[in-house]
């Protein structure tokens, strides 16, 4: 996102090479690729990268796009109206996000050393607080420098290398809140380096520091429960609302065109309620620890032939929908860069 924060894009390029060269020779990587759909975008702001200074640890040169907009302040915001014009890079990413059923994402930046979780623009506690904090801590624990709370110059560091976004500083129009609220995609923000644009000689060290964290994070798309919502003839029902008791989201979870739902949940007992028009089904599930890179599978089937309801409208309609017509769906994980932008997208099938 921020072109001058370059470590994330390099981490993603290393990740591409690591996945390709270890496929069919490393059992874990082979299983991960077999069970996960992965898309990687190494940079969201190529213009900013070209304008950035090399090397430079603190300058904002290259942070913005060619129109001088901060792309991580440019997304629709559920808590505060964002009147800035949507930039071409932001619109392209929103089109991409709307074309998939994203489940998990990470947004990589530079200039600090911490894993940050939503909300970014509200002090309220998100419904998936336990999952969000778990994901941030999982990433941090596998990066010794981050977890040890090593502070950057001018910073006091972070306990266990994690923080809530708004508690650190509020961000209006960030991609993290946008993905989580409007598109059911749990996302955290990862600050990879104190220096935004370090010398190239340090890049292998950054990959070594983050390799395990990134791989372990990708695996988390397979926690919780997934399945389909079906009618009496086993036809998939699109736009069915899937609620988890005690986890009321700002925008309810809706099934995709294949009737699929994907809920990232930690092991425990949960009550799920599926609603289609005026009919509903409820089921209490004991969700175990994920094994073999597969979430628990549970399908809901109604006893009636039910027409697909229309999509949610009102405050949960993505404000950018009027600019997009691509609403196909699959399941994925996205990873992006914090002050540079990188996106990794993953998909596990029902």
Helices and strands as residue ranges (DSSP letters): H 7-22, H 27-35, E 39-41, H 46-51, G 71-73, H 88-98, E 101-109, E 114-117, H 129-141, H 144-147, G 159-161, E 162-164, H 165-168, H 175-183, E 186-191, G 200-202, H 203-219, G 220-222, E 225-230, E 241-244, E 253-254, E 260-263, E 268-276, E 279-287, E 296-297, E 300-301, G 314-316, G 321-323, E 331-336, E 343-345
